Amino acid sequence: MTLVSSADRPLRPKEVAIALGRTNPKRTQIEGIRATLKRLADGGHLRKVGPGLFTGPSGDAEEAA
């Protein structure tokens, strides 16, 4: 949550996986992170700002065009 919230732009699940140390994440790892990000967004801890793009709850990061 902190990683996505502190980013200067919305992040994709693959970018989160790489930032967490998975240098070449498998599709199943990416899908797991996507599901977690979606649950956090549904709970109000993050915001989904586009297809596969997540940012902090306040939306401080620049939204995708």
Rosetta blueprint (number, residue, H / E / L):
1 M L
2 T H
3 L H
4 V H
5 S H
6 S H
7 A L
8 D L
9 R L
10 P L
11 L E
12 R L
13 P H
14 K H
15 E H
16 V H
17 A H
18 I H
19 A H
20 L L
21 G L
22 R L
23 T L
24 N L
25 P L
26 K L
27 R H
28 T H
29 Q H
30 I H
31 E H
32 G H
33 I H
34 R H
35 A H
36 T H
37 L H
38 K H
39 R H
40 L H
41 A H
42 D H
43 G L
44 G L
45 H L
46 L L
47 R E
48 K E
49 V E
50 G E
51 P L
52 G L
53 L E
54 F E
55 T E
56 G L
57 P L
58 S L
59 G L
60 D L
61 A L
62 E L
63 E L
64 A L
65 A L
